[in-house]
């Protein structure tokens, strides 16, 4: 997922299941929610950092450490460890972090750190977008315009996704993390979550992938 303004662009969770051809071109920073391979293709990210000395990587501490270990010192200096409570600007986009840990997959599987990212700043006229990573932890004090909603995962179910989205109360829900669903599953999830969003006074949209979309157009008449 790429998010940009007139001043710059950031790339969120370029993982092994993503189409990454030219994905890092023109990017100011890469934001990683957690270390799992479907969210962080370490080889591709390392190559991008070495190819672009002004590209920055923001990631939880364990992944940041792992990335520095496989990079030459100059490129390693482009890696920044983040945790909940950070507040910084990159590419003209204000970014605040939330969260703590990945949702439980099974009690026998160790938990890893997970950082949610709130992008934008309503105070300066920017729409705000929240990417929770692999977690349904509600970002306390945040009221995003757009929620990037994980809808299907080994760690969650649709009811939990819906409850989380209602609690976050963003005007627009955009589904992510649905690569394990076939066409029938996508249709079912979209119908059910779309109906729940409508009852909550929100919209549920699946933008066409690979196409640039203006947030104001996606939000229509919604305002926070």
BAGUPA-922461 format. One line per field, with one value per residue (C-alpha): residue in three letters; x, y, z. Coordinates in Angstrom, 1 decimal, padded with zeros to 4 digits. Layout:
code = Ala|...
u = X|...
v = Y|...
w = Z|...
This chain:
code = Unk|Unk|Unk|Unk|Unk|Unk|Unk|Unk|Unk|Unk|Unk|Unk|Unk|Unk|Unk|Unk|Unk|Unk|Unk|Unk|Unk|Unk|Unk|Unk|Unk|Unk|Unk|Unk|Unk|Unk|Unk|Unk|Unk|Unk|Unk|Unk|Unk|Unk|Unk|Unk|Unk|Unk|Unk|Unk|Unk|Unk|Unk|Unk|Unk|Unk|Unk|Unk|Unk|Unk|Unk|Unk|Unk|Unk|Unk|Unk|Unk|Unk|Unk|Unk|Unk|Unk|Unk|Unk|Unk|Unk|Unk|Unk|Unk|Unk|Unk|Unk|Unk|Unk|Unk|Unk|Unk|Unk|Unk|Unk|Unk|Unk|Unk|Unk|Unk|Unk|Unk|Unk|Unk|Unk|Unk|Unk|Unk|Unk|Unk|Unk|Unk|Unk|Unk|Unk|Unk|Unk|Unk|Unk|Unk|Unk|Unk|Unk|Unk|Unk|Unk|Unk|Unk|Unk|Unk|Unk|Unk|Unk|Unk|Unk|Unk|Unk|Unk|Unk|Unk|Unk|Unk|Unk|Unk|Unk|Unk|Unk|Unk|Unk|Unk|Unk|Unk|Unk|Unk|Unk|Unk|Unk|Unk|Unk|Unk|Unk|Unk|Unk|Unk|Unk|Unk|Unk|Unk|Unk|Unk|Unk|Unk|Unk|Unk|Unk|Unk|Unk|Unk|Unk|Unk|Unk|Unk|Unk|Unk|Unk|Unk|Unk|Unk|Unk|Unk|Unk|Unk|Unk|Unk|Unk|Unk|Unk|Unk|Unk|Unk|Unk|Unk|Unk|Unk|Unk|Unk|Unk|Unk|Unk|Unk|Unk|Unk|Unk|Unk|Unk|Unk|Unk|Unk|Unk|Unk|Unk|Unk|Unk|Unk|Unk|Unk|Unk|Unk|Unk|Unk|Unk|Unk|Unk|Unk|Unk
u = 000.0|001.4|000.3|001.4|001.0|002.4|005.5|006.3|005.3|005.5|005.1|003.4|004.2|005.8|005.6|006.4|002.8|002.9|003.7|006.9|008.2|009.1|007.3|010.1|010.5|010.0|009.4|010.6|010.1|009.0|006.8|006.6|004.0|005.7|008.3|006.2|007.3|003.9|004.4|008.1|010.1|013.5|015.5|013.5|013.7|017.4|018.0|015.9|017.8|021.2|020.0|018.6|020.7|017.9|015.2|014.3|012.9|010.7|010.1|009.7|013.0|013.5|013.0|015.1|017.9|017.6|017.7|020.8|022.6|022.2|023.1|026.4|026.8|025.8|022.5|022.0|021.9|018.7|016.9|014.8|013.3|009.8|007.3|004.0|004.0|006.3|005.4|007.5|007.2|008.5|007.8|005.6|003.3|002.9|003.1|002.0|002.4|000.1|-000.2|002.2|001.8|000.6|-002.8|-002.6|-002.5|-002.2|-001.0|002.0|003.2|005.2|003.9|005.9|005.8|003.3|003.1|000.0|000.6|-001.7|-000.7|-001.8|-002.7|-006.1|-004.7|-003.0|-005.7|-004.5|-006.9|-005.9|-005.4|-004.8|-003.0|-003.2|-000.9|-002.0|-003.9|-007.4|-006.1|-008.1|-005.8|-006.7|-007.1|-007.1|-010.1|-009.0|-010.9|-009.9|-009.3|-007.2|-009.1|-007.5|-010.5|-009.1|-006.2|-005.3|-005.5|-008.9|-012.5|-014.9|-016.9|-013.7|-012.9|-016.3|-016.3|-012.8|-013.9|-017.0|-014.9|-012.3|-015.2|-013.5|-015.8|-014.3|-013.2|-010.8|-010.2|-006.7|-005.1|-007.4|-005.0|-006.1|-009.7|-010.9|-013.5|-016.4|-014.8|-014.1|-017.7|-019.0|-016.8|-017.5|-021.2|-021.3|-018.8|-020.3|-023.7|-022.2|-020.4|-023.6|-025.5|-022.7|-023.0|-019.7|-018.7|-016.9|-014.9|-012.6|-010.5|-009.2|-005.6|-002.7|-004.7|-004.0|-007.0|-007.7|-008.9|-011.4|-013.0|-013.1|-014.6|-017.2|-019.2|-017.8|-015.9|-014.6
v = 000.0|003.4|006.6|010.0|013.7|016.5|016.4|012.7|009.0|006.2|002.4|000.2|-003.4|-004.5|-008.2|-011.4|-011.7|-008.2|-007.2|-005.3|-004.5|-000.8|-000.5|001.4|004.0|007.5|006.4|008.4|005.8|002.2|001.6|-002.0|-003.0|-006.3|-008.9|-011.6|-012.3|-011.4|-007.9|-007.5|-008.9|-008.4|-009.1|-006.6|-004.0|-004.4|-004.1|-000.9|000.6|-000.1|001.3|004.5|006.2|008.6|005.9|005.3|002.2|002.3|-001.0|-002.6|-003.1|-006.8|-006.3|-003.2|-005.1|-007.9|-005.5|-003.7|-007.0|-007.8|-004.3|-002.4|000.2|003.1|001.5|000.3|003.9|004.4|001.9|003.4|001.3|002.5|001.5|002.8|006.5|007.8|011.0|012.0|013.5|011.9|012.9|015.7|013.2|013.2|009.6|008.5|005.0|002.8|-000.8|-003.2|-006.8|-009.0|-010.6|-014.2|-016.9|-019.7|-019.9|-022.1|-019.4|-016.6|-013.1|-010.5|-006.7|-004.9|-001.2|000.5|003.7|006.7|008.8|012.4|015.3|016.9|020.0|020.9|019.8|016.2|013.2|010.6|006.9|004.1|000.8|-001.5|-004.2|-007.6|-006.4|-005.3|-003.0|000.2|003.3|005.3|009.0|008.6|009.2|008.4|009.2|005.9|002.5|-000.1|-003.1|-006.6|-008.8|-012.4|-014.0|-017.0|-014.7|-013.2|-013.7|-011.5|-010.7|-009.3|-007.3|-005.7|-004.9|-003.4|-001.2|000.0|000.9|002.8|004.7|005.7|007.1|004.7|001.1|-000.3|-004.1|-005.4|-008.7|-010.8|-012.7|-016.1|-015.6|-016.8|-014.9|-016.4|-015.5|-012.0|-011.5|-012.9|-010.7|-007.6|-008.1|-008.8|-006.1|-003.6|-004.1|-003.7|-000.5|000.9|000.2|002.0|005.1|004.3|003.2|000.1|000.4|-002.0|000.3|-001.2|-002.3|-000.7|002.5|005.8|007.0|010.4|010.2|013.0|011.1|007.8|009.6|011.5|013.7|012.2|014.5|014.0
w = 000.0|-001.1|000.5|-000.9|-000.9|-003.1|-000.8|-000.7|-000.5|001.9|001.3|003.9|004.5|001.2|001.8|000.0|-001.3|-002.8|-006.4|-005.7|-009.2|-009.1|-005.8|-004.2|-006.9|-005.7|-002.1|000.8|003.5|004.1|007.1|008.4|011.0|012.0|011.0|009.3|005.7|004.2|005.5|005.1|002.2|003.8|000.6|-001.5|001.3|001.7|-002.0|-002.1|000.9|-000.8|-004.1|-002.6|000.2|001.2|001.6|005.2|006.9|010.0|011.7|015.2|017.0|016.3|012.5|012.5|014.1|011.6|008.7|010.0|010.4|006.7|005.4|005.1|007.8|005.5|004.5|008.1|009.2|007.2|009.4|012.3|015.1|016.2|018.9|020.0|020.9|018.1|016.2|013.2|009.7|006.5|002.9|004.3|006.0|009.8|011.1|014.6|015.9|018.0|019.2|020.8|019.8|017.0|017.5|018.9|016.2|018.7|022.3|021.1|018.6|020.2|019.8|017.9|018.1|015.9|015.2|013.8|011.7|011.6|008.5|007.9|010.0|010.1|011.7|008.5|006.1|005.5|005.7|008.2|007.4|009.9|009.2|012.2|011.0|012.3|015.3|016.2|019.0|018.7|018.5|021.5|020.8|017.0|014.7|011.2|008.1|006.5|008.2|006.3|007.6|007.8|007.0|006.9|008.7|010.8|013.8|013.3|012.1|010.4|013.5|015.2|012.1|012.1|015.8|015.4|012.5|014.3|017.3|015.3|013.7|010.5|007.8|005.2|005.6|003.0|003.1|003.2|004.3|002.2|-000.1|001.3|000.0|-003.4|-005.4|-003.5|-000.2|-001.2|-002.3|001.0|003.1|001.1|001.3|005.0|006.0|003.6|005.2|008.7|007.6|006.2|009.5|011.3|009.1|007.3|003.8|002.8|-000.4|-002.4|-004.6|-007.8|-007.1|-008.9|-009.5|-007.8|-005.8|-004.3|-000.7|-001.0|-003.9|-001.9|001.1|-000.9|001.5|004.6|007.0|010.5
